[in-house]
Amino acid sequence: MKKSHPVRRVVLATAATVSGIVLLLSLKPASDPGSAAAAGGAAPPAAAQSPQGGVQPIGNGTVTGDAARTQYGAVQVRLTVSGGKITKAEAVQAPKGGQSDQITSRSVPRLNRAAVAAQSAEIDAVSGATYTSSGYRKSLQSALDKARAAGPAESSGPGNAGNGGNAGSAQARTVTGDVAQTQYGPVQVRITVSGGKITKAEAVQTPEGGRSDQITSDAVPKLNRAAVAAGDAEIDAVSGATYTSAGYEQSLQSALDKAGG
């Protein structure tokens, strides 16, 4: 038998070693995020979304959506927003009368909870309350649109730097609500808002003439104080001034909506 030459064995062993190294190098991943960044390249960005799915944040306060008409009556939703999130949802109008009372009492609380949980108008309809659910979603979306239009409290600009950076959000604003028509005349409310709170409320229009003058002089100061104390339109009617109180609350809510809370 012919013996292999020693030099040939060394050459073959060396060739095998080199082939193995080349094979190992070919199996190594071409790149990874860490090595790309180290080489000056951009690593693949992590997916990120804003709390509202990339849309404009909603402003804090109380906002009422437009009334949505349904086959069985109007549905209107009011939201309370804090920290850019819906903390409370309620239907200030819902179908009434007959079977609608039962459907409303069953479905509206569920829709309210769903709105807070979803933080959007993408909520499921309640079984057996298709029309009410549809109207609720429309009014809810309207309220969200208004809240986003108001936007979050703006931070102070360079001109406010000397005030600790809080002057922009604490600056007082005066807003006048829409005129509310009552059986005895129009009521219109103007509010001053500072730091997200009502600091002053006044009626710029009230029923006049005859007995209305006496009722107005007695009721309006009480309503003004109640608006400041409550910080919203959930105030009690003044005894003996039901129509004026209702008109005042309606115009006050309009002013709050315009003020973004």
ChimeraX commands (.cxc) that place a marker at each C-alpha (Angstrom):
marker #1 position 0.00,0.00,0.00 radius 0.5
marker #1 position 1.29,3.43,-0.95 radius 0.5
marker #1 position 1.76,5.80,1.98 radius 0.5
marker #1 position 0.59,9.44,1.86 radius 0.5
marker #1 position 3.31,11.97,1.81 radius 0.5
marker #1 position 3.54,14.02,5.09 radius 0.5
marker #1 position 3.56,17.35,3.27 radius 0.5
marker #1 position 0.39,16.43,1.40 radius 0.5
marker #1 position -1.40,15.65,4.67 radius 0.5
marker #1 position -0.46,19.06,6.08 radius 0.5
marker #1 position -1.76,20.83,2.97 radius 0.5
marker #1 position -5.07,18.95,3.08 radius 0.5
marker #1 position -5.57,19.70,6.80 radius 0.5
marker #1 position -4.87,23.39,6.26 radius 0.5
marker #1 position -7.32,23.57,3.39 radius 0.5
marker #1 position -10.02,21.92,5.49 radius 0.5
marker #1 position -9.50,24.41,8.32 radius 0.5
marker #1 position -9.76,27.40,5.99 radius 0.5
marker #1 position -12.96,26.01,4.43 radius 0.5
marker #1 position -14.51,25.61,7.88 radius 0.5
marker #1 position -13.73,29.20,8.83 radius 0.5
marker #1 position -15.21,30.50,5.57 radius 0.5
marker #1 position -18.36,28.44,6.18 radius 0.5
marker #1 position -18.79,29.83,9.72 radius 0.5
marker #1 position -18.38,33.40,8.52 radius 0.5
marker #1 position -21.00,32.88,5.82 radius 0.5
marker #1 position -23.54,31.73,8.45 radius 0.5
marker #1 position -23.19,34.87,10.62 radius 0.5
marker #1 position -26.09,37.34,10.20 radius 0.5
marker #1 position -25.25,40.09,7.76 radius 0.5
marker #1 position -26.21,42.82,10.20 radius 0.5
marker #1 position -28.17,43.55,13.38 radius 0.5
marker #1 position -29.60,46.73,14.93 radius 0.5
marker #1 position -26.69,47.07,17.32 radius 0.5
marker #1 position -24.01,46.72,14.70 radius 0.5
marker #1 position -25.84,49.03,12.31 radius 0.5
marker #1 position -26.00,51.75,14.93 radius 0.5
marker #1 position -22.34,51.24,15.84 radius 0.5
marker #1 position -21.42,51.65,12.19 radius 0.5
marker #1 position -23.28,54.93,11.97 radius 0.5
marker #1 position -26.39,53.47,10.35 radius 0.5
marker #1 position -29.95,53.92,11.63 radius 0.5
marker #1 position -31.44,51.06,13.57 radius 0.5
marker #1 position -35.04,50.17,12.70 radius 0.5
marker #1 position -37.27,52.50,14.78 radius 0.5
marker #1 position -39.62,50.99,17.33 radius 0.5
marker #1 position -43.30,51.39,16.52 radius 0.5
marker #1 position -44.82,54.24,18.51 radius 0.5
marker #1 position -48.26,55.74,18.71 radius 0.5
marker #1 position -49.69,58.68,20.57 radius 0.5
marker #1 position -52.42,57.99,23.16 radius 0.5
marker #1 position -55.06,58.88,20.59 radius 0.5
marker #1 position -53.61,56.84,17.73 radius 0.5
marker #1 position -51.62,59.74,16.31 radius 0.5
marker #1 position -54.43,62.29,16.23 radius 0.5
marker #1 position -54.49,65.63,17.98 radius 0.5
marker #1 position -54.83,65.29,21.79 radius 0.5
marker #1 position -58.12,66.26,23.39 radius 0.5
marker #1 position -58.32,69.25,25.69 radius 0.5
marker #1 position -59.32,69.06,29.33 radius 0.5
marker #1 position -62.74,70.11,30.61 radius 0.5
marker #1 position -66.37,69.36,29.83 radius 0.5
marker #1 position -67.65,69.31,26.27 radius 0.5
marker #1 position -71.06,68.46,24.82 radius 0.5
marker #1 position -71.44,66.92,21.39 radius 0.5
marker #1 position -74.09,67.90,18.87 radius 0.5
marker #1 position -77.48,66.25,19.26 radius 0.5
marker #1 position -77.83,63.27,16.93 radius 0.5
marker #1 position -81.36,62.67,15.62 radius 0.5
marker #1 position -82.59,59.10,15.54 radius 0.5
marker #1 position -85.86,57.43,14.59 radius 0.5
marker #1 position -86.90,57.40,18.26 radius 0.5
marker #1 position -85.53,60.72,19.45 radius 0.5
marker #1 position -82.35,62.75,19.94 radius 0.5
marker #1 position -79.17,61.49,21.57 radius 0.5
marker #1 position -76.61,63.94,22.92 radius 0.5
marker #1 position -73.40,63.06,24.76 radius 0.5
marker #1 position -71.37,65.12,27.22 radius 0.5
marker #1 position -67.77,64.23,28.07 radius 0.5
marker #1 position -65.53,65.14,30.96 radius 0.5
marker #1 position -61.85,65.11,30.03 radius 0.5
marker #1 position -58.93,65.18,32.45 radius 0.5
marker #1 position -55.27,64.66,31.63 radius 0.5
marker #1 position -56.18,64.26,27.97 radius 0.5
marker #1 position -58.42,61.25,28.71 radius 0.5
marker #1 position -62.18,60.75,28.91 radius 0.5
marker #1 position -62.98,60.31,32.59 radius 0.5
marker #1 position -66.76,60.51,32.32 radius 0.5
marker #1 position -69.37,60.13,29.58 radius 0.5
marker #1 position -73.07,60.78,29.94 radius 0.5
marker #1 position -76.09,61.13,27.70 radius 0.5
marker #1 position -77.80,64.45,28.37 radius 0.5
marker #1 position -80.46,63.56,25.80 radius 0.5
marker #1 position -81.82,60.12,24.96 radius 0.5
marker #1 position -85.04,58.69,23.48 radius 0.5
marker #1 position -87.97,58.80,25.91 radius 0.5
marker #1 position -91.48,57.45,26.16 radius 0.5
marker #1 position -92.96,53.98,25.91 radius 0.5
marker #1 position -90.49,51.20,25.25 radius 0.5
marker #1 position -87.73,53.78,24.68 radius 0.5
marker #1 position -87.52,54.41,28.42 radius 0.5
marker #1 position -86.59,50.79,29.06 radius 0.5
marker #1 position -84.14,50.64,26.16 radius 0.5
marker #1 position -82.48,53.90,27.21 radius 0.5
marker #1 position -82.12,52.88,30.86 radius 0.5
marker #1 position -80.50,49.61,29.79 radius 0.5
marker #1 position -78.26,50.78,26.95 radius 0.5
marker #1 position -77.02,54.24,27.90 radius 0.5
marker #1 position -75.04,53.18,31.01 radius 0.5
marker #1 position -73.30,50.54,28.89 radius 0.5
marker #1 position -72.50,53.06,26.17 radius 0.5
marker #1 position -71.16,55.48,28.78 radius 0.5
marker #1 position -68.82,52.86,30.17 radius 0.5
marker #1 position -67.75,51.81,26.68 radius 0.5
marker #1 position -66.84,55.39,25.74 radius 0.5
marker #1 position -64.60,55.75,28.80 radius 0.5
marker #1 position -63.00,52.35,28.17 radius 0.5
marker #1 position -62.40,52.92,24.43 radius 0.5
marker #1 position -61.36,56.59,24.70 radius 0.5
marker #1 position -62.92,57.04,21.27 radius 0.5
marker #1 position -66.20,56.71,19.38 radius 0.5
marker #1 position -65.24,53.23,18.19 radius 0.5
marker #1 position -67.62,51.42,20.51 radius 0.5
marker #1 position -69.93,48.47,19.88 radius 0.5
marker #1 position -73.67,48.95,19.61 radius 0.5
marker #1 position -75.77,47.60,22.46 radius 0.5
marker #1 position -77.94,44.70,21.36 radius 0.5
marker #1 position -81.55,45.79,21.00 radius 0.5
marker #1 position -80.63,49.48,20.97 radius 0.5
marker #1 position -79.30,49.96,17.45 radius 0.5
marker #1 position -80.69,53.45,16.87 radius 0.5
marker #1 position -79.72,54.75,20.30 radius 0.5
marker #1 position -76.22,53.31,19.92 radius 0.5
marker #1 position -75.77,54.89,16.49 radius 0.5
marker #1 position -76.92,58.29,17.74 radius 0.5
marker #1 position -74.70,57.98,20.80 radius 0.5
marker #1 position -71.62,57.30,18.67 radius 0.5
marker #1 position -72.35,60.26,16.39 radius 0.5
marker #1 position -72.76,62.68,19.29 radius 0.5
marker #1 position -69.73,61.18,21.04 radius 0.5
marker #1 position -67.60,61.76,17.94 radius 0.5
marker #1 position -68.89,65.33,17.77 radius 0.5
marker #1 position -67.86,65.90,21.39 radius 0.5
marker #1 position -64.40,64.45,20.72 radius 0.5
marker #1 position -64.00,66.68,17.67 radius 0.5
marker #1 position -64.85,69.74,19.75 radius 0.5
marker #1 position -62.45,68.69,22.49 radius 0.5
marker #1 position -59.66,68.21,19.98 radius 0.5
marker #1 position -60.43,71.57,18.39 radius 0.5
marker #1 position -59.98,73.16,21.81 radius 0.5
marker #1 position -56.74,71.22,22.18 radius 0.5
marker #1 position -54.62,70.77,25.30 radius 0.5
marker #1 position -53.63,73.76,27.38 radius 0.5
marker #1 position -50.90,75.63,25.54 radius 0.5
marker #1 position -47.54,75.99,27.18 radius 0.5
marker #1 position -46.27,79.49,27.71 radius 0.5
marker #1 position -44.05,81.06,25.09 radius 0.5
marker #1 position -40.81,82.96,25.55 radius 0.5
marker #1 position -42.72,86.05,26.59 radius 0.5
marker #1 position -44.05,84.20,29.61 radius 0.5
marker #1 position -40.75,82.75,30.78 radius 0.5
marker #1 position -40.60,85.18,33.65 radius 0.5
marker #1 position -43.79,83.73,35.13 radius 0.5
marker #1 position -42.43,80.29,35.84 radius 0.5
marker #1 position -43.75,78.87,32.56 radius 0.5
marker #1 position -47.37,78.76,33.80 radius 0.5
marker #1 position -48.65,82.08,32.55 radius 0.5
marker #1 position -50.01,80.60,29.30 radius 0.5
marker #1 position -52.32,78.15,31.03 radius 0.5
marker #1 position -53.30,80.55,33.84 radius 0.5
marker #1 position -54.19,83.48,31.59 radius 0.5
marker #1 position -57.82,84.52,32.01 radius 0.5
marker #1 position -60.19,84.15,29.06 radius 0.5
marker #1 position -63.67,85.57,28.63 radius 0.5
marker #1 position -66.19,83.55,26.62 radius 0.5
marker #1 position -69.82,84.32,25.82 radius 0.5
marker #1 position -72.27,81.48,25.34 radius 0.5
marker #1 position -74.98,81.28,22.70 radius 0.5
marker #1 position -78.30,82.98,23.35 radius 0.5
marker #1 position -80.87,80.62,24.90 radius 0.5
marker #1 position -84.45,81.53,24.05 radius 0.5
marker #1 position -87.03,81.07,26.82 radius 0.5
marker #1 position -90.76,81.67,27.09 radius 0.5
marker #1 position -90.09,85.06,28.69 radius 0.5
marker #1 position -87.09,86.22,26.70 radius 0.5
marker #1 position -83.46,85.41,25.83 radius 0.5
marker #1 position -80.76,84.48,28.34 radius 0.5
marker #1 position -77.07,84.76,27.51 radius 0.5
marker #1 position -74.17,84.03,29.84 radius 0.5
marker #1 position -70.59,85.27,29.79 radius 0.5
marker #1 position -67.89,83.56,31.83 radius 0.5
marker #1 position -64.28,84.29,32.71 radius 0.5
marker #1 position -62.04,81.24,32.89 radius 0.5
marker #1 position -58.60,81.16,34.49 radius 0.5
marker #1 position -56.49,78.13,35.29 radius 0.5
marker #1 position -59.24,75.87,33.94 radius 0.5
marker #1 position -61.82,77.22,36.40 radius 0.5
marker #1 position -64.74,79.63,36.15 radius 0.5
marker #1 position -63.74,82.74,38.09 radius 0.5
marker #1 position -66.67,84.91,37.06 radius 0.5
marker #1 position -70.12,84.39,35.53 radius 0.5
marker #1 position -72.60,87.03,34.43 radius 0.5
marker #1 position -75.79,87.21,32.40 radius 0.5
marker #1 position -75.46,89.67,29.54 radius 0.5
marker #1 position -79.04,89.06,28.42 radius 0.5
marker #1 position -82.05,88.22,30.61 radius 0.5
marker #1 position -85.86,88.44,30.36 radius 0.5
marker #1 position -87.06,92.01,30.86 radius 0.5
marker #1 position -90.30,93.83,31.50 radius 0.5
marker #1 position -93.06,93.45,34.06 radius 0.5
marker #1 position -92.56,90.72,36.61 radius 0.5
marker #1 position -89.51,89.41,34.73 radius 0.5
marker #1 position -87.45,92.31,36.08 radius 0.5
marker #1 position -88.05,91.19,39.66 radius 0.5
marker #1 position -87.44,87.52,38.88 radius 0.5
marker #1 position -84.22,88.34,37.02 radius 0.5
marker #1 position -82.85,90.57,39.77 radius 0.5
marker #1 position -83.45,87.80,42.30 radius 0.5
marker #1 position -82.42,84.74,40.27 radius 0.5
marker #1 position -79.44,85.81,38.15 radius 0.5
marker #1 position -77.03,86.70,41.01 radius 0.5
marker #1 position -77.76,83.28,42.55 radius 0.5
marker #1 position -77.15,81.55,39.22 radius 0.5
marker #1 position -73.89,83.46,38.74 radius 0.5
marker #1 position -72.61,82.35,42.13 radius 0.5
marker #1 position -73.74,78.77,41.51 radius 0.5
marker #1 position -71.86,78.63,38.18 radius 0.5
marker #1 position -68.61,79.76,39.81 radius 0.5
marker #1 position -69.06,77.36,42.73 radius 0.5
marker #1 position -69.91,74.35,40.55 radius 0.5
marker #1 position -67.39,75.02,37.82 radius 0.5
marker #1 position -69.82,73.59,35.28 radius 0.5
marker #1 position -73.43,73.86,34.09 radius 0.5
marker #1 position -74.76,71.30,36.57 radius 0.5
marker #1 position -76.43,73.91,38.78 radius 0.5
marker #1 position -79.80,73.89,40.51 radius 0.5
marker #1 position -82.67,75.99,39.19 radius 0.5
marker #1 position -83.66,78.97,41.30 radius 0.5
marker #1 position -87.12,78.55,42.82 radius 0.5
marker #1 position -89.67,80.67,40.98 radius 0.5
marker #1 position -87.34,81.22,38.01 radius 0.5
marker #1 position -87.56,77.92,36.18 radius 0.5
marker #1 position -87.41,79.29,32.64 radius 0.5
marker #1 position -84.64,81.76,33.38 radius 0.5
marker #1 position -82.65,79.04,35.15 radius 0.5
marker #1 position -83.03,76.63,32.22 radius 0.5
marker #1 position -81.95,79.28,29.73 radius 0.5
marker #1 position -79.01,80.25,31.94 radius 0.5
marker #1 position -77.80,76.63,32.17 radius 0.5
marker #1 position -78.10,76.19,28.42 radius 0.5
marker #1 position -76.11,79.33,27.60 radius 0.5
marker #1 position -73.58,78.53,30.35 radius 0.5
marker #1 position -72.96,75.11,28.85 radius 0.5
marker #1 position -72.48,76.72,25.44 radius 0.5
marker #1 position -69.87,79.08,26.93 radius 0.5
marker #1 position -68.09,76.13,28.59 radius 0.5
marker #1 position -68.04,74.24,25.30 radius 0.5
marker #1 position -66.46,77.23,23.56 radius 0.5
marker #1 position -63.92,77.57,26.33 radius 0.5
marker #1 position -63.01,73.91,26.01 radius 0.5
marker #1 position -64.35,73.05,29.44 radius 0.5
marker link #1:1,2 radius 0.2
marker link #1:2,3 radius 0.2
marker link #1:3,4 radius 0.2
marker link #1:4,5 radius 0.2
marker link #1:5,6 radius 0.2
marker link #1:6,7 radius 0.2
marker link #1:7,8 radius 0.2
marker link #1:8,9 radius 0.2
marker link #1:9,10 radius 0.2
marker link #1:10,11 radius 0.2
marker link #1:11,12 radius 0.2
marker link #1:12,13 radius 0.2
marker link #1:13,14 radius 0.2
marker link #1:14,15 radius 0.2
marker link #1:15,16 radius 0.2
marker link #1:16,17 radius 0.2
marker link #1:17,18 radius 0.2
marker link #1:18,19 radius 0.2
marker link #1:19,20 radius 0.2
marker link #1:20,21 radius 0.2
marker link #1:21,22 radius 0.2
marker link #1:22,23 radius 0.2
marker link #1:23,24 radius 0.2
marker link #1:24,25 radius 0.2
marker link #1:25,26 radius 0.2
marker link #1:26,27 radius 0.2
marker link #1:27,28 radius 0.2
marker link #1:28,29 radius 0.2
marker link #1:29,30 radius 0.2
marker link #1:30,31 radius 0.2
marker link #1:31,32 radius 0.2
marker link #1:32,33 radius 0.2
marker link #1:33,34 radius 0.2
marker link #1:34,35 radius 0.2
marker link #1:35,36 radius 0.2
marker link #1:36,37 radius 0.2
marker link #1:37,38 radius 0.2
marker link #1:38,39 radius 0.2
marker link #1:39,40 radius 0.2
marker link #1:40,41 radius 0.2
marker link #1:41,42 radius 0.2
marker link #1:42,43 radius 0.2
marker link #1:43,44 radius 0.2
marker link #1:44,45 radius 0.2
marker link #1:45,46 radius 0.2
marker link #1:46,47 radius 0.2
marker link #1:47,48 radius 0.2
marker link #1:48,49 radius 0.2
marker link #1:49,50 radius 0.2
marker link #1:50,51 radius 0.2
marker link #1:51,52 radius 0.2
marker link #1:52,53 radius 0.2
marker link #1:53,54 radius 0.2
marker link #1:54,55 radius 0.2
marker link #1:55,56 radius 0.2
marker link #1:56,57 radius 0.2
marker link #1:57,58 radius 0.2
marker link #1:58,59 radius 0.2
marker link #1:59,60 radius 0.2
marker link #1:60,61 radius 0.2
marker link #1:61,62 radius 0.2
marker link #1:62,63 radius 0.2
marker link #1:63,64 radius 0.2
marker link #1:64,65 radius 0.2
marker link #1:65,66 radius 0.2
marker link #1:66,67 radius 0.2
marker link #1:67,68 radius 0.2
marker link #1:68,69 radius 0.2
marker link #1:69,70 radius 0.2
marker link #1:70,71 radius 0.2
marker link #1:71,72 radius 0.2
marker link #1:72,73 radius 0.2
marker link #1:73,74 radius 0.2
marker link #1:74,75 radius 0.2
marker link #1:75,76 radius 0.2
marker link #1:76,77 radius 0.2
marker link #1:77,78 radius 0.2
marker link #1:78,79 radius 0.2
marker link #1:79,80 radius 0.2
marker link #1:80,81 radius 0.2
marker link #1:81,82 radius 0.2
marker link #1:82,83 radius 0.2
marker link #1:83,84 radius 0.2
marker link #1:84,85 radius 0.2
marker link #1:85,86 radius 0.2
marker link #1:86,87 radius 0.2
marker link #1:87,88 radius 0.2
marker link #1:88,89 radius 0.2
marker link #1:89,90 radius 0.2
marker link #1:90,91 radius 0.2
marker link #1:91,92 radius 0.2
marker link #1:92,93 radius 0.2
marker link #1:93,94 radius 0.2
marker link #1:94,95 radius 0.2
marker link #1:95,96 radius 0.2
marker link #1:96,97 radius 0.2
marker link #1:97,98 radius 0.2
marker link #1:98,99 radius 0.2
marker link #1:99,100 radius 0.2
marker link #1:100,101 radius 0.2
marker link #1:101,102 radius 0.2
marker link #1:102,103 radius 0.2
marker link #1:103,104 radius 0.2
marker link #1:104,105 radius 0.2
marker link #1:105,106 radius 0.2
marker link #1:106,107 radius 0.2
marker link #1:107,108 radius 0.2
marker link #1:108,109 radius 0.2
marker link #1:109,110 radius 0.2
marker link #1:110,111 radius 0.2
marker link #1:111,112 radius 0.2
marker link #1:112,113 radius 0.2
marker link #1:113,114 radius 0.2
marker link #1:114,115 radius 0.2
marker link #1:115,116 radius 0.2
marker link #1:116,117 radius 0.2
marker link #1:117,118 radius 0.2
marker link #1:118,119 radius 0.2
marker link #1:119,120 radius 0.2
marker link #1:120,121 radius 0.2
marker link #1:121,122 radius 0.2
marker link #1:122,123 radius 0.2
marker link #1:123,124 radius 0.2
marker link #1:124,125 radius 0.2
marker link #1:125,126 radius 0.2
marker link #1:126,127 radius 0.2
marker link #1:127,128 radius 0.2
marker link #1:128,129 radius 0.2
marker link #1:129,130 radius 0.2
marker link #1:130,131 radius 0.2
marker link #1:131,132 radius 0.2
marker link #1:132,133 radius 0.2
marker link #1:133,134 radius 0.2
marker link #1:134,135 radius 0.2
marker link #1:135,136 radius 0.2
marker link #1:136,137 radius 0.2
marker link #1:137,138 radius 0.2
marker link #1:138,139 radius 0.2
marker link #1:139,140 radius 0.2
marker link #1:140,141 radius 0.2
marker link #1:141,142 radius 0.2
marker link #1:142,143 radius 0.2
marker link #1:143,144 radius 0.2
marker link #1:144,145 radius 0.2
marker link #1:145,146 radius 0.2
marker link #1:146,147 radius 0.2
marker link #1:147,148 radius 0.2
marker link #1:148,149 radius 0.2
marker link #1:149,150 radius 0.2
marker link #1:150,151 radius 0.2
marker link #1:151,152 radius 0.2
marker link #1:152,153 radius 0.2
marker link #1:153,154 radius 0.2
marker link #1:154,155 radius 0.2
marker link #1:155,156 radius 0.2
marker link #1:156,157 radius 0.2
marker link #1:157,158 radius 0.2
marker link #1:158,159 radius 0.2
marker link #1:159,160 radius 0.2
marker link #1:160,161 radius 0.2
marker link #1:161,162 radius 0.2
marker link #1:162,163 radius 0.2
marker link #1:163,164 radius 0.2
marker link #1:164,165 radius 0.2
marker link #1:165,166 radius 0.2
marker link #1:166,167 radius 0.2
marker link #1:167,168 radius 0.2
marker link #1:168,169 radius 0.2
marker link #1:169,170 radius 0.2
marker link #1:170,171 radius 0.2
marker link #1:171,172 radius 0.2
marker link #1:172,173 radius 0.2
marker link #1:173,174 radius 0.2
marker link #1:174,175 radius 0.2
marker link #1:175,176 radius 0.2
marker link #1:176,177 radius 0.2
marker link #1:177,178 radius 0.2
marker link #1:178,179 radius 0.2
marker link #1:179,180 radius 0.2
marker link #1:180,181 radius 0.2
marker link #1:181,182 radius 0.2
marker link #1:182,183 radius 0.2
marker link #1:183,184 radius 0.2
marker link #1:184,185 radius 0.2
marker link #1:185,186 radius 0.2
marker link #1:186,187 radius 0.2
marker link #1:187,188 radius 0.2
marker link #1:188,189 radius 0.2
marker link #1:189,190 radius 0.2
marker link #1:190,191 radius 0.2
marker link #1:191,192 radius 0.2
marker link #1:192,193 radius 0.2
marker link #1:193,194 radius 0.2
marker link #1:194,195 radius 0.2
marker link #1:195,196 radius 0.2
marker link #1:196,197 radius 0.2
marker link #1:197,198 radius 0.2
marker link #1:198,199 radius 0.2
marker link #1:199,200 radius 0.2
marker link #1:200,201 radius 0.2
marker link #1:201,202 radius 0.2
marker link #1:202,203 radius 0.2
marker link #1:203,204 radius 0.2
marker link #1:204,205 radius 0.2
marker link #1:205,206 radius 0.2
marker link #1:206,207 radius 0.2
marker link #1:207,208 radius 0.2
marker link #1:208,209 radius 0.2
marker link #1:209,210 radius 0.2
marker link #1:210,211 radius 0.2
marker link #1:211,212 radius 0.2
marker link #1:212,213 radius 0.2
marker link #1:213,214 radius 0.2
marker link #1:214,215 radius 0.2
marker link #1:215,216 radius 0.2
marker link #1:216,217 radius 0.2
marker link #1:217,218 radius 0.2
marker link #1:218,219 radius 0.2
marker link #1:219,220 radius 0.2
marker link #1:220,221 radius 0.2
marker link #1:221,222 radius 0.2
marker link #1:222,223 radius 0.2
marker link #1:223,224 radius 0.2
marker link #1:224,225 radius 0.2
marker link #1:225,226 radius 0.2
marker link #1:226,227 radius 0.2
marker link #1:227,228 radius 0.2
marker link #1:228,229 radius 0.2
marker link #1:229,230 radius 0.2
marker link #1:230,231 radius 0.2
marker link #1:231,232 radius 0.2
marker link #1:232,233 radius 0.2
marker link #1:233,234 radius 0.2
marker link #1:234,235 radius 0.2
marker link #1:235,236 radius 0.2
marker link #1:236,237 radius 0.2
marker link #1:237,238 radius 0.2
marker link #1:238,239 radius 0.2
marker link #1:239,240 radius 0.2
marker link #1:240,241 radius 0.2
marker link #1:241,242 radius 0.2
marker link #1:242,243 radius 0.2
marker link #1:243,244 radius 0.2
marker link #1:244,245 radius 0.2
marker link #1:245,246 radius 0.2
marker link #1:246,247 radius 0.2
marker link #1:247,248 radius 0.2
marker link #1:248,249 radius 0.2
marker link #1:249,250 radius 0.2
marker link #1:250,251 radius 0.2
marker link #1:251,252 radius 0.2
marker link #1:252,253 radius 0.2
marker link #1:253,254 radius 0.2
marker link #1:254,255 radius 0.2
marker link #1:255,256 radius 0.2
marker link #1:256,257 radius 0.2
marker link #1:257,258 radius 0.2
marker link #1:258,259 radius 0.2
marker link #1:259,260 radius 0.2
marker link #1:260,261 radius 0.2
view
